[in-house]
Amino acid sequence: MKELILIAVGSAIVNNVVLSQFLGICPFLGVSKKTETAAGMGGAVVFVITISSFVTGLIYKYILANEYLLSKGIDLTYLQTIVFILVIAALVQFVEMFLKKSMPALYKSLGVYLPLITTNCAVLGVALTNVTKEYNILQGVVNGFATAFGFLIAIVIMAGLREKIEYNDIPKPFQGTAIVLITACLMSIAFMGFSGMI
């Protein structure tokens, strides 16, 4: 249990996927204009990463790195990236269909960024990290959920800051993308304070 808590805290805060590992920057900057949209995107990413961690863990353990196949000299682990991308793409399609039917307003507000979850390097990065760190399926799911929750925390904080920035008098050279990047940089520096915690 202690190990799972350490994995969760480490993945969500200490090694935040956006602010420490710099994965998933595109949706982090693109969807963080409004808090509601950012929370919706974060929720979709939490669902996709958590489920994909479980599914890719099962596929890796029982198909790609199957002990029986390995004992016969058949090593399918080189297919992991392709298989993981296909699994992630299928899950994103499922989320897209679900949001289109049940939450059309959120679906429209996410726009092009929802299909971009498929190419979000954070989703694939978590699946590959689970394999690299040799996590079992439970540890992989905890790592996936915590990493995605860390993404949710970061994108919601960024959206809140961007909403506040809109009402401030910012010098002309820093308006637009410049102030967003400076804000992201300051958030990253703040999260560096957690390094060494675990």
N, C-alpha and C positions, 0 to 999 in steps of 0.2 A: 504494500500500500504506500509506504514511504517513497519507494522508487517511482510510482505513478505520479505522486504529488510533485516530486522533483522534476519529472519529465514535463508535467503540465506547467509549472511555474517557469521552468527554463524555456519552454517553447513559446509561452504567451508573452512573457515580460523580458526576461534576460536576453534571449535570442529572438526578439521580435522579427517576424518574417519581413516586414516592410522597413522598419527603422534600424535593424541591425544587419540583416542579411541582404537587404535591398532587392527583394523579390516582390513582384506584384505592384511595381511602381505605377504602371499605366492606369489601372482602375483606381489606385490610391489617389492619384492626382486628378483623374478625369471625372470621378463620380463624387468627389468630396465637396461639391459646391453647396449642397443642402444636407442637413442632418438626416431628414427622413429618407432621402435617396441613398445616402451613405449607409444608413442602418439596414435598408433593404438589400443593398449589394453585399454588405457584410454578412447578413443572414443567409443569403444565397451561397456565399463562399464558405460559410461554416457548414452548411448542409453538404455541399459538393466535396469539400476536403475531407470531412468526417466519413461520409459514405465511401468515397474513393479510397481512403486509407484502409477501410475494412475490406472492400472488394479487391483492391490490388494486393493487399496482404494475403488474402486467400488464394488468389491466382498465383502469386509468386511462390507461396509455400507448397501448394498442392499440385501445381502444373509446371511452372517454370523451373523450380528448384526441387522437384519431386525426388525423394531419395531413391525410389525404385528406378526411375529413369537415369539418375546420375550413376547408380551402380551398374547400369547397362552401357554406360559411356555416352548417354544422350544428355547433353547440357543445353538447355533452352534459355538460360539466364540472359543470353545476349539479346533476346527479344523483349526484355523488360520495358525499355523506353517506348517501343511501338505499342505494346499491349497496354501499358499504362495510359498512353495518349488516347487510345481507342475507348478505354473504360471511362476516362474523364469526359471525352466528347459525348458519349452516350448519356452520362449522368447530367451533363449540362443541358442536353436536349430535353431530358425529363423535367428538369427544373424550369426550363423555358416554357414547356407545354403547361405545367402546373400553374405558373404565375400568369400566363396568358388567360387561362380559364378562371382562376380564383381571385387574382389581384390585378386586373387590367391596368389600373392607374400606376401601380408600381412597375408593371411590365413596360409601360410606355416611358416612364421616367428613367428607367435603366437604359433604355434604348439599345445602342450598339454594344454597350459594355457587358450586357448579359451573355451574348455569344462569345465575347472575349474571355470569359472565364475559362473557356476551353483552352485558350492559348496563354492563360495566366501562368507564368512560370512558377508561382508559389504553389499551385496545386500539384504540378508535376514534381516540384522540388520536395514537397512533403513525402510523396510516394517513394521517391528515390532515397530520401534521407532515412525513411523507415527500413529500407533494404540495406543501406550502407551501415547503419548503426545496429543492424541485426535485431531489430525489435520483433517481439512476438506480435501476434495479431492484436491483443489487448493493448499492449504498449504503443503499437502503431496507431490504433484508433484514438487513444488518449493524446498522443503526440499530434495527430491530425486535428482533433477538436481544439486542443490548446493553441496550436499554431493559428488556426482559423479564428479563434476567439481573440488572439493577439492582433490579427488583421482587423477584426471588427472594432476593437478598442482604438487602434491607430486611426482608422478611417473616420470613425465618429468624432474623435478628438479633433482631427484635422478639419472636418466639416464644421464643427462648432467654432473653431478658430477662424475659418474662412468667412463664416457668417458675421462674426464680430469685426473682422478686418474690413468688410464692406462699408461699415459705418464710420471708419476712421479716416482721417486726412493723411493720405500716404503721398510722399513726394513722387512726382511724375516718373522718374526713372525706375522706381520700385513697384509701380502699379502693374497689375496683371500677373503674369507667370513668375516674374521676379520675386514678388513678395510671397507667393505660394512656395517657391523653392526655398526661400530663406526660412519660412515657417517650418517646412519639412526638415530642414537642416537643424533648426533649433530643437525640434521634437526628437530627432535622432540623437543629438547631444544629450538631451535630458534622459533618454532611455539608456544611454551609455553609463549612466550612474548606477544602473542595476548590474553591470558586468562585474563578475567576481562574486556575485551573491550566491551562486550555486557552483 
